[in-house]
Structures are given as C-alpha cells and as structure tokens.
Amino acid sequence: MRSAHATTTVFKSLVQTLRHGWRPGRRAAAAQSPESTLMGDAAHSTLFMRSSLSPEPLREGFKIRIARRPSVLEDAVGLLNRRYRQRGYGSQTLTLSPERMTIVAYEARQVIGTLTVQLDTGHGLLSDECFPDVLNGFRASGARLCEFTKLATAPRAPTPATLASMFHVAFIFAHQLSGATHIAIEVNPRHVSFYMRVLGFLPHGTPQSNPRVNAPGVLLIADFQEIGRQLLGREAPGSGAGEPPPFFSHSFSNAEEKGIRKRIEAALRRMDDTP
C-alpha cells in the first residue's frame, strides 16, 4: 500500500505545476504514432512511446510499460524504495499477477513514475484492513472495486503528464477491460482536497490509523463514470483566465488510447497463455 505520507512531495509538485500553467502543447507537439515499432523484450511490455514529455530536445523517448517481466517490476520497486527511503518508510515489494497491473513510466531511459492497480477478486484490497465495512457496503450494492496503490514519481518527472498518463492507463485496464466500476485509494488527510478537486474522489468513512505506515489514512472512492467524463473533456481549455487545463489534458488522445487498449489486451492474453 502506498504510504499516506509518502505522496506529499508528489502532490505538492503537481498542484504547483498545474497552478503555474504546465503546457500540454509540449506533449502534443512531440507526439508520435501510437503504432510505434517496438523491438525485443520491449514489445511485450511497452504500451506507448513518444519522443519526449519534456521540452528539452535532447531527452529520449517517453515510454509507458506494464510489468509483465521481472526487469520492469524491478524498475518500479527501485523507484518506490528510493522514494520511501527518503521519507523514512520501509521497503516495498511487488509481485506479478493477472489480478494486478504495475504501470511504469520512463523518460530518457530513466524510471520517472509507477502506479499499481489491484483488482478486487475475492482476496480483498489493502484498504480492507482499515475500511472493511465501507468497502463491503459498496460490494453489497453491486460495485466492482479496484484499488490504486504504490504510487511514486521521480523528483524531476514532469508531474502532471506522468500522473495523468499512468492514471489513464489504469482506467483502461481497470474499467474498460476488467469491468471495475469504482476506484478506492487510501491517502493522508492533507491530500483529500487534491483528489476531490482534480479527480472527483469522495471521502467515505472516518479517518483511521493505518498500522502498515503508522499514519492516518482517509478512504477515497471515485466512480469510473466520473473519470470517464473527465477523459471525454480532456481537450477542453481551462475553466477561465489563468485556470489550468483539465488534469487529463496531459494524458493520451483517443487514437493513442485505442492503441494502448489493444496492447494491454494482447499482454493479458500472453499472461493467460504462460504455463
């Protein structure tokens, strides 16, 4: 489970960057076809490639990969543990599973972000430890849950684009392909306003002390229909003069989304075929 405290720097950076007008046009100008040719091991894990997320012309290709293979998983764990050590938290582990997808973002051959999506397949979610009654209430109402966890970005990552891209891939996997209807995420109380304002999450239950990280946690849940509405509006300008553009304007186009969905489907089939 992503530490409730460990996201502080990530989201402070994101809010500051959004307020100061990070320009999605940089991303669009550098965009390549979603059908970029992939070679070797990368063909089995790379969902998307473009020349760069960054305005610096010498930075090499932005990539989004899923951790089907140990080498990509090790990259994700390495970033998580570097960021956790900086904040005094314990080591993290990740494992490969068809019920879980770890998303890893790269730029200039460096890991710049990771996010794990856990499907609710009867074994429970990490948030069940502190919020079982709330989550069971959603299940009883017919909701199909998933959990976003173990989120980290590198200090110099282009934060809005990295987060929006990973969240968009998570939406494709969890909602479009796996049928989840709601996202659960457990965060520190200081991050609640960001999730509510930018992504449409709502708090449920009362804050609890999370024994895994010895910190308070708030359970937030979002309906994927709301996330879908945000994605449909991702080309819209900001709501007024000086207002930043929508969060998902930093993510993928419709054509790019279609290509990514096809690659995730192919990767899941390969996992099913693995003895």
matplotlib code that plots the C-alpha trace (Angstrom):
import matplotlib.pyplot as plt

x = [0.0, 1.3, 2.1, -0.3, 2.6, 4.8, 2.8, 3.3, 6.1, 4.4, 1.1, 2.6, 4.7, 1.6, -0.6, 2.2, 2.8, -0.9, -1.3, 1.6, 0.3, 2.2, 1.7, 0.2, 1.1, 4.7, 3.4, 1.2, 3.9, 6.2, 3.6, 4.3, 2.0, 0.6, 1.7, 5.4, 7.5, 8.8, 11.7, 12.8, 11.6, 10.0, 7.4, 6.0, 5.6, 5.7, 2.2, 3.2, 6.2, 6.7, 9.7, 9.5, 7.3, 9.9, 10.6, 14.4, 15.2, 17.8, 15.6, 14.9, 11.6, 8.8, 7.5, 4.7, 5.3, 3.5, 5.5, 5.0, 8.6, 10.9, 13.2, 10.3, 9.0, 12.5, 12.5, 9.2, 10.4, 13.6, 11.8, 9.4, 12.1, 14.2, 11.3, 10.3, 13.8, 13.9, 10.9, 12.0, 9.5, 10.1, 10.9, 8.2, 7.6, 5.7, 4.7, 3.4, -0.2, -3.1, -5.2, -2.7, -1.0, 2.0, 2.4, 5.9, 6.8, 10.2, 11.9, 15.5, 15.8, 15.1, 12.1, 10.0, 6.8, 5.0, 1.4, -0.1, -3.8, -5.2, -8.5, -10.9, -11.1, -12.3, -9.0, -9.6, -7.9, -5.2, -7.8, -9.9, -7.6, -8.8, -12.2, -13.8, -17.3, -17.3, -15.9, -18.2, -21.1, -20.0, -19.7, -23.1, -24.6, -23.1, -20.0, -16.9, -13.9, -10.3, -7.5, -4.8, -1.7, 2.1, 2.3, 5.6, 7.2, 10.8, 11.7, 12.3, 9.5, 7.0, 4.5, 1.1, 1.9, 3.4, 0.5, -2.2, -0.7, -0.4, -4.0, -5.3, -3.6, -5.0, -8.5, -8.2, -7.1, -9.4, -12.6, -12.6, -11.0, -11.7, -15.1, -14.4, -16.9, -15.2, -11.6, -10.6, -7.5, -6.2, -4.4, -3.2, -5.8, -3.8, -4.2, -8.0, -8.7, -6.5, -8.2, -11.7, -11.0, -8.9, -10.1, -13.6, -13.0, -15.2, -14.3, -16.0, -15.9, -13.8, -10.0, -8.3, -4.7, -3.0, -0.8, 1.3, 2.6, 1.8, -0.1, -3.7, -5.5, -8.7, -10.5, -11.5, -13.6, -14.4, -16.9, -15.3, -18.2, -16.9, -13.3, -14.7, -16.5, -13.2, -11.4, -14.1, -13.4, -9.6, -9.3, -11.3, -9.4, -9.2, -12.4, -11.3, -8.5, -5.5, -7.1, -5.1, -6.3, -8.1, -5.9, -6.4, -5.4, -1.9, -2.8, -3.5, -5.6, -8.5, -6.2, -3.5, -6.0, -7.2, -3.7, -2.9, -6.0, -5.1, -1.6, -3.0, -5.4, -2.5, -0.3, -3.1, -3.6, 0.1, -0.1, -3.0, -1.1, 2.0, 2.3]
y = [0.0, 3.4, 5.3, 8.1, 10.4, 9.4, 11.2, 14.7, 15.9, 14.3, 16.2, 19.5, 19.4, 18.6, 21.3, 23.9, 22.9, 22.9, 26.4, 27.7, 26.6, 23.5, 23.4, 20.2, 21.6, 20.4, 16.9, 17.2, 18.7, 15.7, 13.0, 10.1, 7.5, 5.0, 2.3, 2.9, -0.1, -2.0, -4.4, -7.3, -7.5, -4.1, -5.4, -7.5, -4.7, -1.3, 0.2, 3.6, 5.5, 9.1, 11.2, 13.1, 14.5, 17.2, 20.4, 19.7, 18.5, 16.0, 14.0, 10.5, 8.7, 8.7, 5.2, 3.6, -0.1, -2.7, -5.0, -8.3, -9.2, -9.1, -6.4, -3.9, -4.8, -4.3, -0.8, 0.0, -1.4, 0.5, 3.9, 3.1, 2.2, 5.2, 7.5, 5.6, 5.7, 9.5, 9.7, 7.0, 4.3, 0.6, -1.4, -2.2, -5.3, -6.0, -9.3, -10.3, -11.3, -11.3, -9.6, -6.7, -4.4, -2.3, 0.6, 2.1, 5.4, 6.1, 9.1, 9.3, 5.6, 6.6, 5.5, 8.5, 7.0, 3.9, 3.0, -0.3, -1.3, -4.1, -5.7, -6.9, -10.6, -12.0, -11.8, -8.3, -5.0, -3.4, -0.8, -3.6, -3.6, -0.2, 0.2, -3.2, -2.0, 0.8, -1.4, -4.3, -1.8, -0.9, -4.5, -5.3, -2.5, -4.2, -2.1, -3.8, -2.3, -1.8, -0.1, 2.3, 1.9, 2.2, 5.5, 7.2, 9.7, 10.7, 14.2, 15.7, 14.0, 16.2, 15.5, 16.3, 14.4, 11.4, 11.1, 11.7, 9.1, 6.5, 7.1, 6.9, 3.5, 2.4, 3.5, 1.4, -1.7, -1.5, -0.1, -0.7, -4.1, -5.5, -4.0, -2.3, 0.4, 2.2, 3.1, 3.0, 4.8, 5.5, 8.8, 11.2, 13.7, 16.6, 15.1, 14.8, 18.1, 17.4, 14.1, 15.6, 18.8, 17.3, 13.7, 13.7, 11.3, 11.5, 10.5, 7.6, 6.6, 8.3, 8.6, 5.6, 4.9, 2.7, 0.2, -0.5, 3.0, 4.3, 7.3, 8.4, 7.5, 8.6, 6.3, 8.0, 6.4, 7.5, 6.3, 5.4, 7.1, 10.4, 9.6, 8.8, 12.2, 13.9, 11.9, 12.9, 16.6, 16.3, 18.5, 21.4, 24.6, 25.8, 27.0, 30.6, 33.1, 31.9, 28.5, 25.3, 22.9, 19.7, 17.1, 14.6, 17.0, 15.8, 12.2, 10.4, 11.1, 8.9, 7.2, 6.7, 5.2, 2.7, 1.5, 1.2, -0.8, -3.2, -3.7, -4.3, -6.9, -8.6, -8.6, -10.1, -12.8, -13.6, -13.8, -16.2, -18.4, -18.5, -22.0]
z = [0.0, -0.9, 2.3, 3.1, 3.9, 1.0, -1.6, -0.1, -2.4, -5.5, -5.0, -3.8, -7.1, -9.1, -7.6, -8.0, -11.6, -12.5, -11.0, -13.0, -16.3, -17.4, -21.2, -22.7, -26.1, -25.5, -25.3, -28.3, -30.5, -29.7, -30.1, -32.3, -33.8, -31.1, -33.5, -33.0, -33.8, -30.7, -30.6, -28.4, -24.8, -25.0, -27.4, -24.6, -22.1, -23.8, -24.2, -25.6, -26.9, -27.9, -28.4, -25.1, -22.4, -21.7, -23.6, -23.6, -27.1, -26.1, -23.7, -25.1, -25.5, -23.0, -22.5, -20.6, -19.7, -17.7, -15.5, -17.2, -16.7, -13.6, -15.1, -15.4, -12.0, -10.5, -12.0, -10.3, -6.9, -7.2, -7.6, -4.8, -2.4, -3.3, -2.6, 0.6, 2.0, 1.5, 3.8, 6.3, 5.3, 5.0, 1.9, -0.7, -2.7, -5.9, -7.5, -10.9, -11.1, -13.7, -10.9, -10.6, -13.1, -12.3, -14.6, -15.1, -16.9, -18.4, -19.9, -21.2, -20.1, -16.5, -14.4, -13.7, -12.3, -11.2, -10.1, -9.3, -9.9, -7.8, -8.9, -6.3, -7.0, -3.7, -1.8, -0.5, -1.1, 1.1, 2.2, 3.6, 6.6, 7.8, 6.0, 5.6, 6.4, 3.8, 1.1, 1.8, 1.6, -1.9, -2.8, -1.5, -3.7, -6.7, -7.2, -8.7, -6.9, -7.7, -5.8, -6.9, -4.8, -4.6, -6.5, -6.9, -9.2, -9.6, -8.3, -11.8, -13.6, -15.5, -12.8, -14.4, -17.6, -15.7, -13.3, -15.9, -18.3, -15.6, -14.4, -18.0, -18.5, -15.1, -16.2, -19.4, -17.6, -14.6, -16.1, -19.9, -19.8, -16.3, -15.7, -12.4, -11.5, -8.6, -7.5, -3.9, -2.7, 0.8, 1.3, 4.0, 5.1, 3.6, 0.1, 0.2, -1.3, -4.3, -5.1, -4.7, -6.8, -9.5, -9.9, -8.4, -5.5, -2.4, 1.2, 2.9, 6.5, 9.1, 9.1, 10.5, 11.7, 9.2, 11.0, 7.9, 7.8, 11.3, 9.8, 9.4, 6.3, 4.6, 2.2, -1.0, -3.7, -7.2, -9.8, -13.1, -14.8, -13.4, -14.5, -18.0, -18.1, -17.3, -20.1, -22.6, -21.7, -21.8, -24.9, -23.2, -22.2, -18.6, -17.0, -17.1, -17.4, -15.5, -14.8, -15.7, -18.3, -17.2, -15.5, -18.2, -21.0, -20.1, -21.0, -24.3, -27.3, -28.4, -31.0, -28.5, -26.0, -28.6, -29.3, -25.6, -25.0, -27.8, -26.3, -22.8, -24.2, -26.0, -22.9, -20.8, -23.3, -23.2, -19.4, -19.6, -22.1, -19.8, -18.3]

ax = plt.figure().add_subplot(projection="3d")
ax.plot(x, y, z, "-o")
ax.set_aspect("equal")
plt.show()
